[in-house]
Amino acid sequence: QVRLVESGGGLVQAGGSLRLSCVASGSISRINAMGWYRQAPGKQRELVATITSGGRTNYVDSVKGRFTISWDGARNPLYLQMNSLKPEDTAVYYCKDASSWFGSWGQGTQVTVSS
């Protein structure tokens, strides 16, 4: 079992920056990909970015050029650097073990961007 704990959320003004972190514990040796997802009020959870152990990244179009996912393997934290934040980025952000469809989720961290 993999346990994931996010941190780094908060309240920021539009145009500001935040860095989210996610630390994994438990059976982490098999993790070969990680992802960040978000869920805004009244909306479905959506993919924000993913990264593989080989460093391959993928971003949803709405965050390209503003967000950067980074990760140096299961024994290191997963990060999401978020710059030029917009009010529409307001959501609960979750990290996920993206090694499989059934991978573990974190409990989420709230990001609120004020206009």
C-alpha positions in Angstrom: 0.0 0.0 0.0 1.2 3.5 -0.9 0.4 6.5 1.2 0.6 10.0 -0.3 0.6 13.3 1.6 0.4 16.7 -0.1 1.3 20.0 1.2 1.9 23.6 0.0 -1.5 24.8 -0.8 -2.9 28.1 0.3 -4.4 31.5 -0.7 -2.6 33.5 -3.3 -3.4 36.5 -5.5 -3.8 36.1 -9.2 -0.4 36.2 -10.9 1.3 34.7 -7.8 3.1 31.4 -7.4 2.8 28.3 -5.2 4.7 25.0 -5.0 2.9 21.9 -4.0 4.7 18.9 -2.6 3.7 15.2 -2.3 5.6 12.7 -0.2 5.1 8.9 -0.7 5.5 6.2 1.9 4.8 2.5 2.1 5.3 0.2 -0.9 7.0 2.8 -3.0 9.5 0.7 -4.9 7.1 -0.1 -7.7 6.0 3.5 -8.4 7.1 4.5 -11.9 4.8 7.5 -12.6 3.2 10.2 -10.6 0.5 12.8 -11.3 -1.2 15.9 -10.1 -5.0 16.2 -10.4 -7.4 18.9 -9.3 -11.1 19.3 -8.5 -12.9 22.6 -8.5 -16.2 23.0 -6.8 -19.0 21.5 -8.8 -16.6 20.1 -11.4 -15.1 16.7 -12.1 -11.6 15.9 -11.1 -9.2 16.6 -13.9 -5.6 15.7 -14.8 -3.1 18.6 -14.4 0.2 16.9 -15.1 2.0 13.6 -15.0 5.6 12.5 -14.9 7.3 9.2 -15.4 10.4 7.8 -13.7 12.2 8.5 -17.0 11.2 12.2 -16.8 8.6 12.2 -19.5 5.9 14.9 -18.6 2.4 15.6 -19.8 0.3 18.7 -19.0 -3.3 19.7 -19.6 -3.4 22.6 -22.1 -4.7 25.1 -19.6 -1.5 25.0 -17.4 1.2 24.6 -20.1 3.9 27.2 -19.7 2.7 28.1 -16.2 3.0 24.8 -14.2 6.0 22.5 -13.9 5.9 19.0 -12.5 9.1 17.5 -11.2 10.1 14.2 -9.5 13.3 12.3 -9.1 11.9 8.9 -8.3 9.7 7.3 -5.6 12.1 8.1 -2.7 11.9 11.8 -3.5 9.0 14.2 -3.2 6.8 15.0 -6.2 6.5 18.8 -6.8 4.2 21.0 -8.8 5.5 24.6 -9.3 2.6 26.8 -10.2 3.3 30.3 -11.6 1.1 33.0 -13.0 -1.8 31.6 -11.1 -5.3 32.4 -12.2 -8.6 32.4 -10.3 -9.7 29.4 -12.5 -6.8 27.4 -11.0 -8.7 27.4 -7.6 -9.3 23.8 -6.7 -8.3 21.0 -4.4 -5.1 19.5 -5.8 -4.4 15.8 -5.4 -1.3 13.8 -6.1 -1.6 10.2 -7.4 0.5 7.2 -7.9 0.0 7.1 -11.7 1.7 3.7 -12.1 -1.7 2.1 -12.5 -5.4 3.1 -12.8 -5.9 1.9 -9.2 -2.9 3.8 -7.8 -3.3 5.6 -4.4 -4.5 9.2 -4.0 -3.4 11.8 -1.5 -5.9 13.6 0.7 -5.6 16.8 -1.3 -4.5 20.4 -0.6 -6.6 23.5 -1.2 -5.3 26.1 -3.6 -7.3 29.3 -3.8 -6.4 32.1 -6.2 -8.1 35.5 -5.6 -8.7 38.0 -8.3 
